[in-house]
Amino acid sequence: MKLSMFPWLPTLIVSFLLISFSVKPISSVVGSYSNHCSSTVMESVPNSRPPDFEFGPFGSHQSGFYYSDGNFRVVSANITRYLNSFSFYTTVVDQTDKDGTFMIEGSFELHSQFYFRSPLTGTSKDPDVTPHEPPVVAEFKNPFVLKLHGFWSESSGKLCMVGTGSAYLKEGTLLSPAAVLKLHNIKNSSSITSLITGTLESLSPSNDNNYFEPISILMHPQRNYKFTFVSGDSTDEFSSESDSEKSLPIYSYTGCRSNKKCLPFSGVIADLPGSMSLAVINCTDVQKRVQIFLKFEDNTKFSSLFHRFNPNTTLIGEGMWDEKKYQLHVLLCRFLDIANSWSNARVGDCTTSLSLRFPAIWSIKETSTIMGQIWTNKTEDDSGYFERIVFRSTRNHIESPYNLKYEYTELDRVRDSCPEKKLDRNKRQRYPSPYSSEMKFNMLVKGSKGRTGWGSADVLAIDKQFPRHTVGVVAVRTIDGFERSTKWEPQGRANLSYKIDIKLHTRPKLADESYASVVPDEKMEITAEGIYDADTGSLCMVGCRKFALIDRAPGNASMDCNILLNFQLAPVKGLENGGYIRGRIESTWEESDLLYFDHLDVSSTAYSREQARHSIWTMDLEIALVVISQTLACLFVRSQLYHAKRHPKTLPFTSLVMLVILTMGQLIPLVLNYEALFNKKLDPDTLLFQTGGWLEANEVILRITSMIAFLLQFRILQQAFSSRSNHGNQKGLWFAEKMTLFVTLSLYISGAFIVMLVDRGNYKREIVLLPTRTVDYWQRSAWDDLKSYAGLISDGFLLPQILFNMFSNSREYALSPSFYISTSLVRLLPHAYDLYNDHSYVQYKGAYIYVNPADVFFSTAWDVIIPIGVLLFAAIIYLQQQCGGCCIVPKSFRWRESYEKIPSGQSV
C-alpha cells in the first residue's frame, strides 16, 4: 500500500501524538491518589449503579474563586490580572462499597476574559442537563484545564481529587500540570455561613516547568440552600430604618470623620469606593427570598474591566422582598480569616443590614430607580462599627414599569419663565410629535472662553407616561402616522421631562495634528421639566443640576434648580432639510452667586426617520454609481486595447504621460484601500448604518474592478512604451514626450501651489457630529486638498495627449473615440451627480461614498467649469486626430513640421 494513497495519514498520526503527549490520561495518576489523598478520604470501589452528575451542594456546574500568594506561572498574567474565578464541572458521581463515600470525576477550569462565565449565577436546575465535556487541550478560552478523579466523604464533607491537564500560556507554550484538589465543608445542606474552602497544589517538582505555587479556593454552595437569617419577625426593624430613610434630604450624604468608619470592613482602605454593585446568587419566588453578593467598587479605575473577586470589599447576604412596600431587606455578613490564604476562610459577623426601595413617584429632584442605605447594629465603640451609608442608582433605566409615576412640580415656574410663542398661520410647519423618536437627541455644547463639549437629551416622561412602555407600544402608530402625513394639523402642547448629560472640556490646540481626542474636565447632570409646543417646535424647561456625592459643589450644595433651558426643534418637511436643533442653557442666579455659570449654546443635528431613509437610499445609489463607473472604466480601457491591436502603428503616438496618469489613478486608490480585500474593517465613526454586508460586498467588487482596470491600463502603457522604442522616429517622439512632461509638470506644480495658497485660510478646526461619538475635532489638511487636486488632474487626463499631439503635430488616431469620449463622460458623472444631489440634508461624516461636497473641486461653480473643460479637451482631441496636432494653434505659433520628418540618424 502506497503512502501517497493516504495523504492524510501522516497528519492524523502527528495530531494523535500531540494530543496524547499534551494531556495524560487520568488512569496514569490514579495510582497516586493513595499517596496524596489517603489521609483525607480513603479510596473505595465504585458500584455498578448508573452514574449521577450531582453530589451534596454541587450541581453539574459549580463556580468559585481562587487566590495565589505567589506567581501562578502556568497561566498568563493577563488572565489572573482581570479574573480569579473558576468552574468545577461534575461529569461522574458513583456510589462506592463504603456507605457515604462517592467516587467523583470532573474538570477544573479557570475562567478567561475571552470567555467569561459569571461565577455569580446559579446552577442549572434542568434534570436533563448533560455533563460538561472538558476541552482536550487548553487554549486562550480555557487557559487551565484539569481532569480530576477522587472521592467525597458525605460525613466529613471532604473531597480529594488528583489529575492532570494542560495550561496555555500567552506565547503559545502548552504545559501539562498535575495537581491535587482538596476541598472541605461539602455538606448536603448549606446556609449563609456555609463556605467551601480548599487548596489546589501542584504534583510536579518545584524546578519543573509545570510546577505552580499552591492556590487557595473559596466556593459558596448553590444547591440545597436553606434561607435562615431573614424571617418575618425581623421586618419591623427594617421598616423602621426605611421610614427614617424617607426623612433624609435629597442627595444627602453623611460624611465620614475617618475612613476607618466609612465601610463595613476592618482596617483602613486607601481609596474609598464611589459605587457598589449587587449580584444575585440564588433566589426563590415562593418565599420571596434572595441571596446576594454586595461588592464595593473604586470608580477611579477601570473597574468594569476587572472581574476579580475580593472578599475584603465584598459582603454576602440574604434578603426578603416586601411586596406591599416595594422594598428589599437584606442581612449581610463578612468574609473572615482571609488574611494570607482563603483555605480557612469563613462567613460571620452578620451585623450589617441593607434596605432597598424603588420610588413610586419621580420628580425633577428625584429620578433614581433604586434608593437605599446600609447600617450596622454595632455601637460606635464596637470593633467594625461604620457610619450609615446612603446610596442611589446612577441610571434611569427602567427594567419594568412597577406602577412608576412622574409628578410635575415646576410647571408654574415654566409658565412664568417661558412666554408662549404665537403661531404664524402663514408659515405652518410640521414639528416632531412629543411621542416621536426625534425628541431624543445628542448635542454639541459651546461655552465661553473656548469651552466646548457634548451631551445627550433623553426623555424621561411625556405627560404622565414613560417612553419605555408608551412609545414602544402605543406611540409607534402615532410616529408613523405623523411622519407620513403631509397635511398640517395642530398637535397642541405637552408636558415633558428630560435627563440631560453634558461633558465639558477645554478645546485642545491643533497646531500640528489634524485630529485630537479630548478628555472631559467637567460633567453636568441636569433633570428638567417643562412644556413642548408641537405646533411651533418650542421646548422650554426649568432644570435642576445634581452634584455627585464625590464632587465638590459650590457652597456645599447638593442641587441647583435655578437653570433655564430653551430649545427650538427643527421642522419636519417631508424629504426637505430637517435643519438643526438650537438651544441655550443658562443659570438664573446672579453672576456673583457661587452656583452661577456662563450660558451654554446648544446645537444638534435633527436627523429624522425620513432623513435616515433618504440617507440609506443615497448611500445605495452612490455605491451603485461607483461600481458602475469602475466597471465602465474597465470596458473602455479594453476598447482602447482592441483599438491598439487593430491599429498597432498608432501606439507610438499615445502620450506616455497620459497613460501614467490613468494608471496611477487606478493604482493609488487601490493601494490605499488594499486591506479591504482581506480585512473586514469598519470604522465606527464613519459608518452610520448597518448594511447587512451590502457595503462590504460592493467594496470588494470595487477593488476587484479597480485592479482589473489597473492591469489593463498598465498593459497599454507597456505596449506604448515598447512600440515607441522600436519606432523609426523615436527621437522626435521622445522629444515631444519630454516637452509634454515639462509643460504638464509645470502646470501641475503651479496649480498645486495655488490650491495650497488659496485654501490655506480654510485649515481651521471644525466640530462635527458623528453617529457613534457626538463630537469630534477635525481640521482640513493640505493632504485633503492634494487628494482633491489629484482628482482634478484625473479629470483632465487628455491634457498630456493634447500637448503631445501639438509637439509632434500628429494626426494619428492614437485614441479610440469610444475610449476618450466615454472615459470623459465617466469623469463628468460625479460632477453631474453633485449638481443633481440635494445637499440640503444633514449628512454625517462618512456618509459620502461617491461625491463629498466638502472637497475643494465639488461646488456649483466647479461642477460647471470642470465638465466644460473635459468636453473641450475631448473636442480638441477629435480635431487633432482629424486635422493635425497643431490645428488649434495659430499659424504664427505653430511648431515646425520639420521635426516630425527628421531621420532617426540625425540630430536636432
N, C-alpha and C positions, 0 to 999 in steps of 0.2 A: 504493500500500500504506500503510495507516494505522499509525501508531506504536502505537496502543492495542492492535493485534492482537498485538504482541510486547512485552509489558511488561517482559520480562526483558532486552531488548536493551540499554538504557542501562546497566544494572548490569554486563552482560558486557563492554561497551566500557570502562567505568571500571576494572573489575578487571584487564582486559588491559593497560591503560595503566599502572596502578600497578605491576604485575609487570614490565612492560617497562622502566620508568624506574628501578625499585629495584635490579635486577640486570642489569648489562651482559653481553652475550654474550662468550664467550671470544675470538671472532674479532675483536672490537673492540680487543683488546690484544695479539693475536698479533704484530702488526706491531712492537710494542715489544720483542719478545723479543731481537732483534739488538742493540737499544740497551742492554739490561741484562744479557744472558747470553752474548753472543758470546765474551767473554774466558774464560768458564767452560766451556761446551760449545757447539760450533758447531751451528747449525741444520742439519737434514738432512731428506730427503724420505722419508716413510714408505712401506713396501712394501704390497702388497695382500693380504698373508697374514692369516689370521684372527687377531684380537687376543687377547692374554692378559691375565691380571689379577695377575700376579706378576712381579717382577724382582729379581735379587740376593737380599738378605736380606728384602726386602719381600714380604709377602703381600697379600691383598686388604685387610687392615686392619693398620696398624702404629701403636702408641701411642708417645707421648713426652712430654717436659716442656719448658716454656719459662720464660725468665727475662727480666724487664724492669727495667732500671735506672731508667727514668723512669716516667711515668704512661701506662699503656696505656688511653688515654682513650676509645677507641672501644668499650670493654667496661666494663660496670658494675663498680665497685669491690667490690660484694658478691660477685661471682663470682671475681675474681682474689684476693680475700682468703682464700677457702677452697680454691680449686683452682688449679693451674698446669699442667694436663695437657691434651693434645690428641690427636686421632686423624687419621691420614692414610689415606684410602681410595683405593685404586688402582682406576680404572674402565676404563682402556685402556692396554695395552702393545703397541706396534708396532715391529717391526724397520724399520730405515731402509736407505738405499742405502749407508751407511757402516758397515763392519763394527765391531761393538762399540758402536754408538750406537743408542739406543732412544728412540722418542717415547713420552712418558708423559703421561697425563691422569688427574687425580684431584681430590680435595677435601680441604681442610684445615679441620678443625672443632674449636673449643675445647669442652672439657667444662664442663658446668654442674652445680651441686649439685642442681638439679631433675631432672637426667637423667644420673646419674654412671655412667660405664663405667670399671671399673678398668683402668688402663693396665698393670697387672702381670700380666694374663692373656695366655696365648699366643695366637697367631693360629689361625684355623680351618684344620684340615687336610682339610676336605672338598673333594674335587676339583670337586664340582658347585656350589660356592658361587657365588651370583650377585653381581655388582658392586653396591656401595652407591650408592644414588641420593641425592645431597645435597638438602636442602630448597631450595625455590625462593627463599625469603627467610628471614632469621634470625628467631628467636623466643626466648622465655625458655628453651626447652630447648636450642636451638642458637644461642647468642648471637653467634657469629662464624663465618661460613662463607665460604670462598673456593673458587671453581672455577679450577683451575690447569692450565696446559698448558706442557710443556717437554721437555727431552731429558736422558738419562742416558748417561754415558760409562762403559763397563764397565772400561776400562783405567785411567782416572784415578780412578774411584769418585766422580765429582762429578755432582750433579744440579742443574739450574737450571730454574725454572718461574716463569711470570708468570700473573696472572689477576685477576679481580675477584670481588666477592661482596657481602655485606651484614653489618651489625653492628647488634645490637639493644640499645639502652640501657634502663635500668630505667624511665625515664619514658616509654618507648614510641617514642622517636626512632629512625628507621631510617636508617642511614648506608650508603654504597656505597664501601667502601675498595677500593683497587687495590694490589697488593703483588707483590714478587718473593721467591721462596723459593730459597735456596742451601744445599745440603747437601753434606757431604764424607765420605769414607771409606765409601762404599756399595760393599762388595765382595761377591762371590758367596759367599764363606765367611766365617765370623766365629768369634771366640773370646771369652774373658772380657775381654780387653783391647781388643776392638773396640768403638768408640764412634762413633756417627754424630752429628756436630755441624753447626751451621749457623746461619743467620740468616733472619729474615723482616723485610723492610723495606718501608715504605710508598712508593708511587709518587706520592703526592699532595704538593703543596706544603705547607710547614710551617704556613702560615696557613690551610689548608683544614680544614674540619670533619672530613674523612675521614682526616686525617693521624694517624699514631701513631708513637711512638718505636720504634726498632728493637728487636726482641726476639731473644735468642739461644736456640738449640734444642739439646736433648740427647736422643738416642734410643739405646736398646740394641737391636741386631738380634736378632730372634727366630726367623728361619729360617736353615737351612743352618748351624746352630751345631755346633761341634766342641768336645767336652769334652777339655781338655788338661792341666789342672793336677793334679787328683786322680787318682792311679793306685794300683795295688796295692802299689807299693813304699813309699808314704807312710803306710800303715795302722799300721805299727808305732809311728810317732811319736804318732799319735792314741791308740792303745791304751794306751801308757804314761801319757799325760795322763789318760785316762779312769780308769785304775787309781788314780792319785793323787787323783782327784776323789772316789772312794768313801771315801777316808780322811778327807775333810773332815767336821767335826762337823755335826749337823743345824742348819740355818739359820745357818751361819757366814757371815761376810762379811768380806773383807779390807778394812779401812778405808783410805781414801786419805789419804796425807800431804799431797798437794797436788792441786788439781783439774786441774793440768797433766798429771797422770799417772793420771787416773781413766778416760779414754776413749781409744779408738783414733783420735783426731783431733788435729790440731795446733792450737795456740792454746789460749786459756782460754775455757771456756763458763761463763756466769754461773750458770745453774741446771742442776745435774746431773740427768739424766733418771732417773726412777724405774722405768721399764719399757721394754721393747723389743718389737717385733713382727717377724715373719718372713713374707715373701710369696714365693710360688713364681713364678718367671718361666717356667721351662721344665723339663721332666723327661722321662726316658726309662725305661721299665720294663725294657728289655732289659739295659742296662748298670747299672741301679740308680743313675743319676746325676741330679742336680738342680741347678738354677741359681736363686739366691735373691737377694732384697733384704733386708738387715737394717737396720731403722730404729729408732733410739733416740728415745723419746718423753718428753715432760715431763708428769708427772701433775698438775701444779698448774694446768694449763689444760684447756680443753675439747678435748683432743686428738682425741676421737672425731669432732668436727665439722670438723676440719681435715684435708684430704687433700693438702696441698701437699707436693711433693717437695723435699727439702733435701739436696743432696749433701754438705753439711758434717756431717750427722748420719746419713748412710746409707752402708752398705757393700754391695758386690756380691761374690758368691762362687759357687764350685762345690762341690758336695757329693757324697758317695758313701755309700750305705746299707750298713751291715754287718749282714746278715741274721742272722748267728749270735749277735751280741751285742746286737741291737736298738738300734743306735747309728747316728747320722748324723754324719759327719765332713765339715767344710766348711773350705775355704781362702778367706779373704776379702781383698778388695782395696779400695783407696780411690779416690775421685774426686779428681784433681789438676788444678791450674791453673784454678780456678773462682772466683777472687777477685772479679773485676768483670764477667765475662762467661763464658758457657758455650760460646761458639763455638770455643774452643781447648781444651776440657776433654779429659782422657784418663784412662784407668784404669791404676793402677800401685801400687807399694808393697804387694805381695801377701805380707805377712809376718804377717798375723793369722790365727789358727786358732780354730775353734769346734767344740765337740763337744756333741751332744745325746744323751741316753739316756732311755729310758722304763722306769721302775722296774717290775719284775715283781711286787713284793710291796708292798702298802700296810700301814701300821700306824697306830696312834694318833698317832705322832710324824712320820709321813711319808705324805702323801696327794697329792703332786704328780704329775701325769701326765707332766710333762717336767722334766728337770733338765739342767743343763749349765754350761759355763764358756767364757770367751773369754780367750785369752792371745796374747802376741806372741813372736816368735822373736828380737826385739831384746834387747840388754842394757840395763841401766839408764842407761848413759851415752849410748846412741844416741838420736838425734832420733826422736821418735814412739813412744818406749817408754811403756807404761802397765802398771799393775798388773793382776793377774789378776782377772777379773770372774766371780763365781758367780751364777747365776740359776736360777729355777724358775718353773713356771707358777703363776698365781694362781687358776685354776679347776680344779674336779674333774670337769669334763665329759669323758666318755669317748666318743670317736667310734667306736672299735672295741675289743672286749674285749682283744685281743692276749694271751690267757692270763694276765690280771691276777688276782692272788690277794690276799686280805686275811688278815693274821696278827694274832690277838688276843694281846696281851701283858700286859694288866692285869686279866684276869678274877679272879685271886686277890685283888687289892685290892677289886674289886667285891663279892665274896662276903663279905669282912671288913667292908666299909662298909655293905652293904645287907642287912639282915635279911630273910629270906623271909617274905612275908605268908601267913597261914593263910587257906584258902578256907572261907568260910561256906557250908555246904551248904544252909542255909535261904534264902540270898539269892544264888542263882546268877544271874549276869547275863552276857550275851554282850558281849565286848570285841573291838575290831578285831583281825583277823588280822595277824601280823607282815608278811605279804606284801601287805596292803591299802594302798590309797592314803591312808587316814586316818592312817597313820604319819608322813606328811609334813604339817607344819602351820606356820602363821605364829603369832607370839606377841606378846603385849603384856607389856612388862617394866617393873616398878616397883622402884625402889631407894630408898635412904634419902635424906634431905634434898631431897625433891621431885623427884628424878631419875626420868625415865621414858624409855622407848624402845620399839623394836620390833625384831623379829628373825624368823628363819626356821630351821626344823629340817628338814634333808634327810637321808634315809637314804643312807649310803654302802655298807653291806654288810649282808646278812641271813645270819647264819651265815657261810658262805664264798662266798656268791653276791652278785652285784651286781644292783641293781634294773633296770638298763638291759636286760639280756638274760635276766633271770629273771622279773621282774614282768610285762614286756611280752609274754612268750610263755607261760610256764608258769603264772604265778600268776593270770592273768586268770580261769581256770576256778575257782581257789580263792577269789578275791574274790567272784565272782558266787554261787558255791555258799554261801559263808559268809553273805553279806548276805541271801540269800533263805531260808535255813533259820531256823526258829523254835524248834527244839528245842535245848536247851543240850547242848553236847558239850565235853569237855575238850580244850584245844589245846596245853597244855604251855608250855614256856619256850623262848626262842630268844635267841641272841647277836646283838646289833645294834651297828652303828657309825653314828655321826651326825656331820654337819658342821653347826655352829650358828653363825650370824652374827647379831650384835646391834649395834644402833646406839643409843647412849645420848645423852641431851641433857637440859638443864635446862628444866623446864616454863616456857613463857612466861607473862607476865602478860596476862590478858584483861580489862582494866578497861573498855575502850570497844569493843573489837572482839569479834564473836561467833565469829570464825574466825581462825586464825593458822597459818602454816606454820612449821616448825622445821627447823633445820639440826643434824645430829648433831655433838656435840663429842667423842665417843669411840666407837671401834669395837672390837668384840671378835670374834675368830675362834677358835672352840673346836672341836676334834676330840675326840669322846667315843666310848667303847665300854662296853658293859655287857650287862645281862640284861633281857629283857622277858618278863613273865609274862602270857600272853594270857588266863589264867583270872581274874586279879584286876585286870588293866589297869595293873599297876605297871611302870614303866620306871626303872631305876636304873643310873647310869653314872658313871664317872670320866672326867675330861676334861683335855686339855692346851690351854692358851691359847697361841697363836702370836703373837709380836710381829713386825710387819713390819720389814723391814730399815731403812726410813727412820724408824721410830718410835723413841722413846727409852724402852726398857723399864727398869723399876726395877732398879737394881743391874746394869745392862748384861746382863740375862738375855735369852735368845732364846726361851725357852719356860717356861711354868708348868704343871706337871702335877699340882698339888695342888688340884684342883677336883672337887667332888662335885655331881652333877645328879640330882634326883629329880622324876619326872613321874607324875601319876596321870591316865591316859586316861579319857575318858568312856565309859560303857557304850552299847552299841547295842541299842535296844529296838524294833526294827521301825519303826513310824511315831511312836514317842514321842520325847520330847526327848533329844537326844544330850548336852546339858549343855555343860560346859566342861572343857577340859584344864587342870589346875592343876599347878604345879611350883615348884621352887626351885633356884637355882644359888648355891652358896656355896663359899667358899675354906676349905681345911683348914689353912691357915697360922695361926700365932699373930697376934693383932692388931698386935703390934709389928714383924712382918716387913714388908719393903718390898713384897712381892708380894701381901700380904693385901688383899682388897676386901670391902666390905659385901655381904651376901647380896642376891640379886635374886629377887623374886617374879614368877612367870610365869603367865600365863593365856592361853588360846586358845579360840576358838570351835571346837567339834567339829562339823564340817559333813560328814556322810557322803553317800554317793551316794543313799541313801534319802531323806535330807532334801533333797537337791538336786532329786530327782524331785518331792517334796512341794511345794517352793517353786515349781517351774515350774508344777505343777498349780494352786497357789494364785494365781499371777500370771495364768494363763489365765482362771481363774474370776473374778477381780476385774476383769480387762479386760472380760469379757463382762457383768458386772453393771453396770459404768459405762456401757457402750454401751447396754444395755437400759434402764437408768434414764433416761438422757438422751433416748432415743427415746420412751419412755412420756411423759416431760415434754412433749415436742412434741405428742403426741396429746392430752394432757389440756388443754393451752392451746388447742389447736384446738377442742376441745369447748366451752370457755368462749366462744370467738369465735362458734361456732354458736349457743350459748345467747343471747348478746347480740344476734345477728341476729334470732332468733325473738322475743325479748322486749326490744326497744330501750328500753322505759320503765324497765327495771331498771338500766341502765348508770349513771345519775347516783348510784345508791345503792351503787356499788362504791367501796371505800376507795382513794383515790389513794396513800396511804402504803403500803398493802399491795402495790399494783401496782408502786410504785417499788422496794420491797424485792425483789420477784420479778424485776423487770427488771435491777436491779443485781446480783442473784445470778447471772444469766447473763452479764452484761457483764464484770464484774471478772475472773473466771477466763478469759474469752475474750481479754481484752486482755493479761493476764499471760502467756498462752501463745500469743499470736498468731503468733510466729515458727515455731511447729510446722507451720503451714500451708505455709510456704515454705522453711524451713531444716531440713535433716535433721541436727539436732544431738543427739549422745548424750553425756551426762555419764559418763565412765568410772568416776566414783566412785559413781554411783547406778544403774548398770545391771549386774546381776550376771550375767545370761546373755544370749547372743546369741539373738535370737528369729527370725532369718531374715526380718525385715520385718513380722512379725505385730503387734508392739507399735506400730511406727511407723504401720502402716496403720490400726489401730484408733484411734490418737491423732488422725489426720486425720479419721476418721469422727466421733469425739467432738467435735472443733472445729466440724465442719460442722453436726451436730445442735444444738450449743450456739448457733451463730449463728442457726439456724432458730428455736429456742426464744426467743432474744432478740428477733428481729424480730416474732414473733407476740405476745410479751409487750408489746413496745413498741406494737404496733398496738392492743392492748386498752387500754393507758394513754392513747393518743391519743384513742380513741373515748370513753372515760370522761370525759376532761377536756373534750372538745367538748360532750358531752351535758350535763355539769354546768353548763357556761357558758350553755347555752340552756334550762335548766330554770326553771320558774316559781318554785320555792322555792330558788333557788340560794344566797340569802344564808344561809338556815338550814342548808343542806347544807355550805356553806363554813365556817360556824361550827363545825359538828360535826367537819369535817375538821381545822380548826385545833386544836380541843381534843384530837382524836386524835393529832395531831402532837406537841402539847405533852406529853401523857402518855407516849407511846411514846419520845420523845427523853429524857425524864426517866428512864424506866425503863432505856433502853439505856445512857445515860451512867453512871447509878449502877451498873448491872451491870458495865460495863467497868471502872469504878474498883475495884469489889470484886474482880473477877478479877485485876487487876493487883496489888492489895494482898495478896490471899491467896496468890497464886502467886509472889510476889516472892522468897521464900526458895528457890524451885526454880531460880533463874537461876544455875546452877553449871556448872563445867567438867565435861565428860564425855569419856572416851576410848573410842572405838568402833572396831571392826574393819571395814575396808572390803574389797571384793573386789580392788581394784587398788592400794590403799595400806593397809598394815597398821594404821596408827594415824592418828587424826585428832583434832584438838581442836575441840570444838563445845560451845556453851553455849546453853541455851534463852533466847530473847529475848522482849521484850514484843510484838514483831511476830508471833511464833508464837502467843502467847496471843490476840492480837486476831483473827488468822485463825480460830482455833478458836471464838472468841466470835461471829464473823460467821456461822459455821455454825450456832450455836445460834439466832441471830436468824432465819436462814432456816428452821430447823425450826419456829419459832413464827410463821410468816408470817401466820397467821389472827388474831393478836392485834390488829392495827390494824383489821381488819374487825369484830371483836367490839366494840371501843371505838366505832367509828363507828356501829354499829347501836344501841349504848346511847345515845350522844349525840343521834342523830336519831330514836330509837325506831322504827326502820324494821323492817317485816316483809316487805319485798320480797325476792323470790328473786334477789338480786343475783348469787349464785354458784351455778353448776350443781353438783349433788351429784357428778356424775362428775368435776368439776374439783377441788373442795376435798377430797373424800374420797380420791380416787385420788392427788392430789398429796401428801396427808398420809401415805398408805401408802408412797409413794416415799421421802419423808423419813424414814420409820421403818426402811426396809430396811437402811441401813448399820448401825444400832444392833442390829438383829436378827442381822445377819451377824457383828457384833463379838462378840455373845454366843455365837453358834454356833462361830465360828472357834477353832481350837486354837492359842493363842498360846504354848504351851509350846515351840514350835520356835524356834530361834535364827534371827532374820531379820537380814539385812544392811541397812544404810542404803540406802533407795531401793527396797527390795523391796515396800513397801506402796503399792498403787495406789488401792484403793477406800477402805480404812479404815486409819488409822495409830493404833494403840493408845497411842502416846505423846502424842497430843493430849489437851488438858485434859478435854474432854467425851466421851471414849471410855473408859469404865471400866464395871465391872459395875453400880455404883450409877447412873451417868448413863444407861447403856443401859436401865435400868428406868424412871428418873424421866422422861426426855425422851419416850419413847413414850406414857407415861401422860398427860403434858401435851399432846402433839399430838392424841391421841384425844379428850381432854377439850375441846380447842378445837374440833374438828370437831363434837362433840356439841352444844356451845353454839351454833355457827352454825346447826345444824339446828333447835334450839329457837327461836332468834331469828327465823328465817325462817318458823316456824310460829306463834309466839305473840307476836312483837314483840321489839324490841331490848332492852327493859327487863325482860323476863320473868325474867331471872336476878338482878335487883336487888331487894332488899326494898322493899315499897311505900313505906316511910317515907323511903327514899333515892332513889326513882326521879326521873328528870329530868322536869320539867314538860312534858306533852304539848303544851302550847300553842305551844311553839317551832316545832314542825313545821307548824303551821297559820298562822303569821304571813304575811300577804301580802307580796309582794315589794317593795311600795312603802313599807312601814312599817319603822321601826327598832325594834330590841330595846331 
